[in-house]
């Protein structure tokens, strides 16, 4: 399964392309809660959607790897990959929006959503968390390789489960009904 690439179906083509590399993570290391907090439509920790490449570089440094979109992709984009000790952080920038940060993907074992640790939770536990915060219309899909994708289209988030446990999350800037990007204030 390693190396399979998914494009998040609920996000516009120019926002997120998923390098799906399932791995079992080690025991979570201590880190700042705020640094790992996913804020839907806004970003994660200090990373805010709409940030320029230079702003992101100042916050997290040079990426270990930069992936360019394929020629046949509808929208040109770059993915910056940061390979941390026990997780991957991928940041996506698209040309249409002047290469501003528009999507984040992580399998950080310390990631949080609505103030709660979510890595390793079951589909039902994540659904319950989302319901407690007014997110009641998910889409559930079993991928070809057996992974499960739980999506909340209005919230621009896809959560991926393997062997019943949340392994990684892909989330992006909000898009309105007219397909216009809604950068956070």
URUR-V347528 format. One record per helix or strand of 2 or more residues. SS is the DSSP state (hx for helix, st for strand). FROM is the first residue (numbers start at 1). TO is the last residue. If there is no record, write none. Layout:
ss & from & to
SS & FROM & TO
SS & FROM & TO
//
This chain:
ss & from & to
st & 4 & 7
st & 17 & 20
hx & 34 & 36
st & 37 & 39
st & 43 & 44
st & 47 & 48
hx & 53 & 60
st & 65 & 68
st & 77 & 83
st & 88 & 94
hx & 95 & 97
st & 100 & 106
st & 112 & 113
st & 116 & 117
hx & 123 & 132
st & 139 & 142
st & 148 & 152
st & 157 & 162
st & 165 & 172
st & 174 & 175
st & 181 & 182
//
